[in-house]
Amino acid sequence: MMIETALVVEYLVPSWWEIKVAVAASVFVIVSYWFFTFQGGGGGGGGGGGGDRSQSPENSGVGGLEVKDKMVQFKGDLQTNSPYLIKVELLAAKNLIGANLNGTSDPYAIITCGTQKRFSSMVPGSRNPMWGEEFNFSVDELPTQINVTIYDWDIIWKSTVLGSVTIPVESEGQSMAVWYTLDSASGQVCLHIKTIKLPVNSSRGINGYTGANARRRISTDKQGPTVVHQKPGPLQTIFSLLPDEVVEHSYSCALERSFLYHGRMYVSAWHICFHSNVFSKQMKVSIPFEDIDEIRKSQHAFINPAITIILRMGAGGHGVPPLGSPDGRVRYKFASFWNRNHALRALQRAAKNYHAMLEAEKKEREESALRAHSSSVRGSRKQVTAPEDNAPKIETLQAFIKEEVLVGIYNDVFPCTAEQFYNLLLSDDSSFTNEYRSVRKDTNLTIGQWHAADEYDGQVREITFRSICNSPMCPPDTAMTEYQHFVLSEDGKKLVFETVQQAHDVPFGSYFEVHCRWTAETNGGNSSVLDIKVGAHFKKWCVMQSKIKSGAINEYKKEVELMLDVARSCIRSRIGGAAEANNSSPSSPSVIQDIS
């Protein structure tokens, strides 16, 4: 019995070695908690570092935009009608609350204006930080409000709010440097605010800054919501970016702070993004290429190759407090790449491609505006004509369509000459367009008059209508604009008819145009060889490009079949009616000759 009792006691009571291990582990946990809670809160990786707290309401979204707000800011240009530029200079703060155990704080500021958000750098171990950083905001109208909230940075835990203040901006001009009292027990912040009214049609890119989302904004009354039937990627699930952004490159790396936050970098056509989840603390950085001033080599701790991304003056941080610098430009430093040089070249190439894309889009906008302007009928243009000697002349005529995107879809003999094709089907007196659109059940048809354009050879016109959509991705019908252009040779034996179709209410409708060319060459008698080519021209890249291209070509093939049937019927009725009239009145001239 005694032996059994001794065995039970030995089994239940821990040994002296087990007690020492348990005590040592407990001490280690307590010391670690103390360090990260009270000492780690003051750890600031020199020069101002910091991170994002995804649990914080202020940091739950990328760039301060909710998803529903982001989906309104779709693809568009960087131009605006009458914006205001607000420059906020964050100079300093004083008498802030001491959030750390040693009585100091590690403050950084988040400045918001509407849906735009900027992060300042973090100043470690100070209740009286000095920043001297500038942040630019673009707004469409005044009055508006600027909100400045100061946080205490913590390595692991959620940031503590040290105070905030909201400043109304009601008119143009600038104020002197003013100290604003925070809505907390203690603290003031010094700001210098300047508001500038920009000229009409000027770009928001002042001092290189255009804003993270100005690139792709259009009004919702011109285009419906974009629907993309594909599985969301990390850019959508983590950073809440638009559905058309896809990851082109990704790298394992670390964001430099008091220590390295390891995570993953994602590179798209418009953003460089970084996500880390260390000690259950999520950090998200989303840097638009338009805010990047320089990407260059650097070093971390002298032995770890790194990449530093320097942002333009006034851009501010995006998602995580950046590192500060003496020249006022903030920066992010990433290290621990598997191959730093390869990643550097890829980032620099992506930045170069982004600027090339902007230039191409700018050129495309100019060409589209020129085409739309030339195809529109102005009343004054029909009434007033300048003498030929005084008319300005363009040395090189513009191409109406992009020939490199065209593919052949039809080539056959057509029962009329090239000249008859224009007179019977395309002229202002022809009813063919009305008949064809009626068969298609299109509505709201408006047909402009043919007129000469200085920019193009031949004549141009514009027609608008609402067309029925058969695609499940599209609404029941969509507004369409079709620009038309024709050139008829002097001998009347060759006709070139070109069209550019622009859909307004379909997904990615502003991204592409359908270009088409009809060429009719008289081959003798009363017939001609008709060649039709069509293609989709993309003004900018989109994720559905290949599907849109094939769908547009297939849809136009069906449209051509119906169009040719209606055209043949129209030609038979006109030529047949002319023949009957000719037989009943032999002395009258031929209708075909009269039409010609």
C-alpha positions in Angstrom: 0.0 0.0 0.0 2.8 2.4 0.9 4.5 1.6 -2.3 1.4 2.4 -4.4 0.9 5.7 -2.5 4.6 6.6 -3.2 4.1 5.9 -6.9 1.0 8.1 -7.1 2.7 11.0 -5.3 5.7 10.7 -7.6 3.5 10.7 -10.6 1.4 13.7 -9.5 4.1 15.9 -7.9 6.5 17.5 -10.5 10.2 17.0 -10.1 12.6 19.7 -9.2 13.9 19.8 -12.8 10.3 20.3 -14.1 9.7 23.1 -11.7 12.9 24.9 -12.9 11.9 24.6 -16.5 8.4 25.9 -15.8 9.7 28.9 -13.9 12.3 29.7 -16.6 9.6 29.6 -19.3 7.3 31.8 -17.3 10.0 34.4 -16.7 10.8 34.4 -20.4 7.2 35.0 -21.4 6.9 37.8 -18.8 10.1 39.5 -20.0 9.0 39.1 -23.6 5.6 40.6 -23.0 7.2 43.5 -21.0 9.7 44.2 -23.8 7.2 44.3 -26.7 4.6 46.2 -24.7 6.6 48.9 -23.1 10.0 49.0 -24.7 9.0 47.9 -28.2 6.4 50.6 -28.4 9.3 53.1 -28.4 11.3 51.2 -30.9 11.5 53.4 -34.0 13.8 52.4 -36.7 15.6 55.6 -37.0 14.7 58.4 -39.3 11.1 57.7 -38.8 9.6 54.3 -39.5 6.3 52.7 -38.8 3.8 50.3 -39.8 0.1 49.9 -40.5 -2.4 48.5 -38.1 -5.0 46.7 -40.1 -7.2 46.4 -37.0 -7.4 50.1 -36.7 -10.3 51.8 -38.4 -8.0 54.3 -39.9 -5.8 51.6 -41.5 -8.4 49.0 -42.6 -8.5 50.2 -46.2 -5.8 50.9 -48.7 -5.4 54.6 -49.3 -8.4 55.3 -47.0 -11.0 54.3 -49.6 -13.8 51.8 -49.0 -14.5 49.3 -51.7 -17.8 51.0 -52.7 -15.9 54.3 -53.2 -13.2 52.6 -55.2 -15.7 51.0 -57.6 -16.8 54.6 -58.5 -13.3 55.7 -59.4 -12.9 53.7 -62.6 -10.7 54.1 -65.6 -10.3 57.6 -66.9 -7.8 60.3 -67.5 -5.8 62.6 -65.3 -7.6 65.7 -66.5 -10.2 67.6 -64.6 -12.4 70.6 -65.3 -11.8 72.9 -62.3 -10.0 71.3 -59.4 -8.5 72.8 -56.3 -5.1 71.8 -55.0 -4.7 71.8 -51.2 -1.2 71.7 -49.9 -0.9 70.7 -46.2 2.5 71.1 -44.6 2.8 69.2 -41.3 5.4 71.1 -39.4 5.5 69.9 -35.8 3.5 68.9 -32.7 4.1 69.6 -29.1 3.0 68.4 -25.6 1.6 65.1 -26.9 0.4 62.4 -24.6 3.1 60.1 -23.4 1.9 56.6 -24.4 5.1 54.6 -23.7 6.2 53.4 -20.2 9.1 55.9 -20.2 6.7 58.8 -20.8 7.4 59.4 -24.5 5.5 58.5 -27.6 6.4 57.5 -31.2 4.0 59.8 -33.1 3.0 59.7 -36.7 0.1 61.5 -38.4 -2.6 60.4 -40.8 -4.0 63.3 -42.8 -7.3 62.8 -44.7 -9.3 65.0 -47.1 -12.5 63.4 -48.2 -11.5 59.9 -49.4 -7.8 60.7 -49.8 -5.4 59.6 -47.0 -1.7 60.3 -46.4 0.7 59.0 -43.8 3.5 61.0 -42.3 6.7 59.4 -41.1 7.1 58.3 -37.5 9.3 60.2 -35.0 10.6 57.8 -32.4 10.7 58.6 -28.7 9.4 62.2 -28.7 6.4 64.1 -27.4 7.5 67.2 -29.5 8.1 65.7 -33.0 9.3 67.8 -35.9 8.2 66.6 -39.4 8.4 69.3 -42.1 6.5 67.1 -44.6 4.1 68.2 -47.3 0.9 66.5 -48.5 -1.1 67.4 -51.6 -4.8 66.8 -52.0 -7.0 67.5 -55.0 -10.7 68.4 -54.6 -13.4 69.4 -57.0 -15.1 72.0 -54.9 -14.9 74.0 -51.7 -15.6 74.1 -48.8 -13.9 70.9 -47.6 -12.3 69.6 -44.4 -8.8 68.4 -43.5 -8.5 66.0 -40.7 -5.2 65.3 -38.9 -5.1 62.4 -36.4 -1.9 61.6 -34.5 -1.1 58.0 -33.4 1.5 56.4 -31.2 3.3 53.7 -33.2 3.6 50.2 -31.7 5.6 47.3 -33.1 2.9 44.7 -32.4 -0.2 46.1 -30.8 -2.8 48.4 -32.1 -1.8 52.1 -32.4 -3.0 54.5 -29.7 -4.8 57.7 -30.8 -3.0 60.7 -29.3 -5.5 63.3 -30.6 -7.0 64.7 -33.7 -8.3 68.0 -35.2 -10.4 68.9 -38.1 -9.7 72.1 -40.1 -12.3 73.6 -42.5 -11.0 74.9 -45.9 -13.5 77.3 -47.3 -11.7 79.4 -49.9 -8.5 79.9 -51.9 -5.4 81.4 -50.4 -3.0 80.4 -47.6 -2.8 80.7 -43.9 0.2 81.3 -41.7 1.6 78.4 -39.7 -1.0 77.8 -37.1 -1.0 75.7 -33.9 -4.2 73.7 -33.6 -5.3 72.1 -30.3 -6.0 68.4 -30.4 -9.2 66.9 -29.0 -7.2 65.1 -26.2 -6.0 65.8 -22.7 -2.8 67.4 -24.1 -1.2 68.3 -27.4 -1.1 70.7 -30.4 -0.1 70.3 -34.0 1.3 73.0 -36.3 0.0 73.1 -39.9 0.5 75.4 -42.9 -2.4 75.1 -45.4 -2.4 76.6 -48.9 -5.3 76.3 -51.4 -4.7 76.9 -55.1 -7.4 77.1 -57.8 -6.0 75.3 -60.9 -6.8 76.5 -64.5 -9.7 74.8 -66.4 -8.6 71.5 -68.0 -5.4 71.5 -66.2 -3.9 68.4 -64.9 -3.9 67.6 -61.2 -0.3 66.6 -61.6 1.2 69.5 -59.6 4.8 68.9 -58.6 4.5 65.4 -60.0 1.6 64.4 -57.8 -1.8 63.3 -59.3 -3.2 61.2 -56.5 -3.4 57.5 -56.2 -6.8 57.1 -57.8 -7.1 60.0 -60.2 -5.8 57.9 -63.0 -8.9 55.8 -63.4 -11.9 58.1 -62.5 -14.9 58.6 -64.8 -18.4 59.6 -63.9 -20.9 56.8 -63.3 -23.5 58.3 -65.7 -21.2 57.5 -68.6 -20.4 53.9 -67.9 -22.0 51.2 -65.8 -20.2 49.1 -63.3 -17.5 46.9 -64.6 -18.1 43.2 -64.1 -15.2 40.8 -64.2 -16.0 37.1 -64.1 -12.7 35.8 -62.6 -11.5 34.7 -59.2 -10.2 37.7 -57.2 -6.4 37.7 -56.7 -4.3 39.0 -53.7 -4.6 42.6 -55.0 -8.4 42.4 -54.6 -8.6 40.2 -51.4 -5.8 42.0 -49.5 -5.6 45.5 -50.9 -9.2 46.0 -52.2 -7.9 47.2 -55.6 -10.0 47.2 -58.7 -10.8 43.9 -60.5 -8.7 44.6 -63.5 -5.4 44.7 -61.6 -3.5 41.5 -61.8 -0.1 40.5 -60.3 2.7 40.7 -62.9 5.5 39.9 -60.4 5.7 38.9 -56.8 8.7 38.7 -54.5 9.4 37.5 -51.0 11.0 40.4 -49.1 10.8 42.4 -45.9 9.8 46.0 -45.0 12.4 47.8 -42.9 11.4 49.2 -39.5 12.9 48.6 -36.0 13.2 45.1 -37.4 12.4 43.5 -40.7 8.7 42.7 -41.3 8.8 39.8 -43.7 6.1 39.5 -46.2 5.4 39.5 -49.9 5.6 42.2 -52.6 3.1 42.3 -55.5 3.7 44.3 -58.6 0.8 45.2 -61.0 0.7 47.7 -63.9 -0.4 50.5 -61.5 0.8 49.6 -58.0 3.6 48.2 -55.9 2.0 46.5 -53.0 3.4 44.8 -49.9 1.7 42.7 -47.3 3.1 41.4 -44.0 1.6 39.5 -41.1 4.1 39.3 -38.3 3.0 38.7 -34.7 -0.6 38.9 -36.0 0.1 42.5 -37.0 -0.9 43.0 -40.6 0.9 45.8 -42.6 -0.3 46.8 -46.1 1.6 49.2 -48.4 0.0 50.2 -51.7 2.2 52.6 -53.7 0.9 53.9 -57.0 3.5 54.2 -59.7 2.4 57.8 -60.4 3.6 58.8 -56.9 7.1 57.2 -57.3 10.0 59.6 -58.0 12.9 57.1 -57.9 13.6 53.4 -57.4 17.2 52.7 -56.4 19.6 50.3 -54.7 20.3 50.6 -51.0 21.6 48.5 -48.1 20.1 47.3 -44.8 22.6 46.9 -42.0 25.5 47.2 -44.5 25.2 43.5 -45.5 21.6 43.0 -46.6 21.0 44.4 -50.2 17.8 46.4 -50.3 15.6 48.5 -52.6 14.5 52.0 -51.7 11.4 53.5 -53.3 11.3 57.3 -53.0 8.0 59.1 -53.5 7.4 62.5 -55.0 7.2 65.6 -52.9 3.7 65.9 -51.5 2.7 62.3 -52.1 2.8 61.1 -48.5 2.8 57.5 -47.3 0.2 54.9 -48.5 -1.0 52.4 -45.9 2.0 52.4 -43.6 4.0 55.4 -42.2 7.1 55.8 -44.5 10.6 56.6 -43.6 11.5 60.3 -43.6 14.4 62.1 -45.3 16.0 65.5 -45.0 14.8 66.7 -48.4 11.1 66.1 -47.4 10.5 63.2 -49.7 9.3 60.1 -47.9 10.5 56.6 -48.8 10.0 52.9 -48.3 12.9 50.4 -47.9 12.5 46.7 -48.7 15.2 44.1 -48.0 15.9 40.4 -47.9 15.1 39.7 -51.6 16.2 36.4 -53.0 17.8 38.3 -55.9 17.8 42.0 -55.3 19.2 43.1 -58.7 16.6 41.0 -60.6 13.8 42.6 -58.5 15.2 46.1 -58.9 15.3 45.7 -62.7 11.7 44.4 -62.7 10.4 47.3 -60.6 12.3 49.9 -62.7 10.9 48.3 -65.9 7.4 48.3 -64.5 7.7 52.0 -63.7 8.9 52.7 -67.2 6.0 50.7 -68.7 3.6 52.7 -66.6 4.8 56.0 -67.9 4.8 54.7 -71.5 1.2 53.6 -70.9 0.3 57.1 -69.8 1.9 58.6 -72.9 0.1 56.1 -75.2 -3.2 56.9 -73.4 -2.6 60.6 -73.8 -2.0 60.2 -77.5 -5.0 58.0 -77.9 -7.2 60.5 -76.1 -6.0 63.2 -78.5 -6.8 61.1 -81.5 -10.2 60.2 -80.2 -11.0 63.8 -79.4 -9.8 64.8 -82.9 -12.0 62.1 -84.5 -15.0 63.1 -82.5 -14.5 66.8 -83.2 -14.1 66.2 -86.9 -17.1 63.9 -87.2 -19.5 66.2 -85.4 -21.6 68.6 -87.5 -21.4 72.2 -86.5 -24.0 74.6 -87.7 -21.5 77.4 -88.3 -19.4 75.0 -90.3 -22.2 74.5 -92.9 -23.0 78.2 -93.2 -19.6 79.8 -93.1 -16.8 78.7 -95.5 -13.4 80.3 -95.5 -11.7 81.0 -98.8 -9.4 78.2 -99.9 -6.3 80.4 -99.8 -6.9 81.4 -96.2 -7.9 77.9 -94.9 -5.3 76.3 -92.7 -3.8 73.2 -94.3 -2.4 70.1 -92.6 0.7 68.7 -94.2 0.0 65.1 -93.1 -3.5 63.7 -92.9 -4.5 61.6 -89.9 -5.3 57.9 -90.2 -9.0 57.3 -89.3 -8.5 53.8 -87.9 -5.7 51.6 -86.7 -4.9 49.3 -89.6 -2.7 47.0 -87.7 -5.6 45.6 -85.6 -7.7 44.6 -88.7 -8.4 41.1 -89.7 -10.3 40.0 -92.9 -13.8 38.6 -92.4 -15.4 38.9 -95.8 -14.3 39.0 -99.5 -16.7 38.4 -102.3 -18.4 40.0 -105.3 -21.1 42.5 -104.5 -23.9 43.4 -107.0 -23.2 47.1 -107.5 -20.3 49.3 -108.5 -18.2 51.2 -105.9 -19.9 54.5 -106.9 -23.4 52.9 -106.6 -22.4 51.5 -103.2 -22.0 55.0 -101.9 -25.0 56.6 -103.7 -27.4 53.9 -102.7 -26.2 52.9 -99.2 -24.1 55.7 -97.7 -25.2 59.1 -99.1 -27.2 61.6 -97.0 -30.3 60.8 -99.1 -30.0 57.0 -98.6 -32.4 55.2 -96.3 -30.2 52.2 -95.9 -28.9 53.1 -92.4 -32.4 53.7 -91.1 -33.6 50.4 -92.6 -30.7 48.4 -91.2 -31.0 49.8 -87.7 -34.7 49.2 -87.8 -34.2 45.5 -88.7 -31.7 45.3 -85.7 -34.3 46.9 -83.5 -31.9 49.7 -82.6 -33.5 52.9 -81.2 -32.8 56.6 -80.8 -31.0 56.8 -84.1 -29.4 60.1 -85.0 -27.5 60.5 -88.3 -25.2 63.4 -89.0 -24.5 64.9 -92.4 -21.4 64.1 -94.4 -18.9 66.9 -94.3 -15.2 67.5 -95.1 -12.6 67.4 -92.3 -9.3 69.1 -92.4 -7.7 66.2 -90.5 -8.8 63.4 -92.8 -9.1 62.8 -96.5 -12.6 62.4 -97.8 -15.7 63.1 -95.6 -16.8 62.2 -92.1 -20.0 62.0 -90.1 -21.2 60.8 -86.7 -24.2 58.6 -85.9 -25.6 57.7 -82.5 -28.1 55.0 -81.4 -29.0 52.5 -78.7 -28.2 48.9 -79.6 -29.4 45.7 -78.1 -26.7 43.6 -76.3 -26.7 39.8 -76.3 -23.7 39.3 -74.0 -24.5 38.2 -70.4 -21.9 40.6 -69.2 -23.7 43.6 -70.8 -26.9 45.5 -70.0 -30.0 44.9 -72.2 -29.0 47.8 -74.5 -26.2 50.3 -74.7 -25.6 53.7 -76.1 -23.3 53.6 -79.2 -21.4 56.2 -81.1 -20.2 55.4 -84.6 -17.8 57.7 -86.4 -17.8 57.1 -90.2 -15.4 58.1 -92.9 -15.3 57.5 -96.6 -13.1 58.2 -99.6 -14.3 57.8 -103.2 -11.6 57.8 -105.9 -11.8 60.4 -108.7 -12.9 57.9 -111.3 -15.5 56.4 -108.9 -14.1 52.9 -109.1 -12.8 52.5 -105.6 -14.6 53.3 -102.3 -13.0 53.0 -98.8 -15.6 53.2 -96.0 -14.3 53.2 -92.4 -16.1 53.1 -89.1 -15.1 53.4 -85.4 -17.7 52.2 -82.9 -17.6 53.2 -79.3 -19.9 51.5 -76.7 -20.7 53.5 -73.6 -22.5 51.3 -71.1 -20.7 47.9 -71.4 -17.9 46.6 -69.2 -14.6 48.1 -70.2 -16.4 50.1 -72.9 -14.0 53.1 -72.5 -11.1 50.8 -73.0 -11.6 49.7 -76.6 -13.1 50.6 -80.0 -14.2 48.5 -82.9 -12.5 49.6 -86.1 -13.8 48.4 -89.5 -12.9 49.0 -93.1 -15.0 48.3 -96.1 -13.3 48.5 -99.5 -15.3 48.2 -102.7 -13.5 48.1 -106.1 -15.5 48.0 -109.3 -14.5 45.0 -111.4 -16.4 45.8 -114.6 -20.2 45.8 -115.3 -22.5 46.4 -112.4 -20.5 44.6 -109.7 -17.5 45.1 -107.4 -15.2 43.2 -105.1 -16.1 43.9 -101.5 -13.5 43.3 -98.8 -14.4 43.8 -95.1 -11.9 43.9 -92.3 -12.6 44.4 -88.6 -10.6 44.6 -85.3 -10.7 45.7 -81.7 -8.3 48.5 -80.8 -7.5 48.8 -77.1 -6.8 52.3 -75.9 -5.4 50.8 -72.7 -4.8 47.4 -71.3 -7.5 45.4 -69.5 -7.7 41.9 -68.0 -10.5 40.8 -70.4 -8.6 42.0 -73.5 -8.5 38.7 -75.4 -12.1 37.8 -74.6 -13.3 41.3 -75.7 -11.3 41.1 -78.9 -12.7 37.7 -80.0 -16.2 38.6 -78.9 -16.2 41.9 -80.8 -15.0 40.3 -84.0 -17.5 37.4 -83.8 -20.3 39.8 -83.1 -19.4 42.0 -86.0 -19.3 39.0 -88.4 -23.0 38.4 -87.5 -23.7 42.0 -88.0 -22.1 42.0 -91.4 -24.2 39.2 -92.6 -27.4 41.0 -91.7 -26.0 44.3 -93.0 -25.2 42.7 -96.4 -28.7 41.1 -96.7 -30.4 44.5 -96.0 -28.0 46.2 -98.5 -28.7 43.7 -101.3 -32.5 44.2 -100.7 -32.1 47.9 -100.8 -30.0 47.8 -104.0 -32.5 45.5 -105.7 -35.4 47.7 -104.8 -33.7 50.9 -106.0 -32.2 49.4 -109.2 -35.4 47.4 -109.9 -37.6 50.5 -109.4 -35.2 52.5 -111.6 -35.4 49.8 -114.4 -39.2 49.9 -114.3 -39.3 53.6 -114.5 -36.8 53.5 -117.3 -38.9 51.0 -119.3 -42.1 53.1 -118.9 -40.4 56.3 -120.0 -37.7 55.5 -122.6 -36.9 59.2 -123.2 -36.0 59.7 -119.5 -32.4 59.2 -118.4 -31.3 56.2 -116.4 -31.9 56.4 -112.7 -28.5 54.9 -112.0 -26.9 57.6 -114.1 -29.0 60.3 -112.4 -28.0 59.0 -109.0 -24.4 58.9 -110.0 
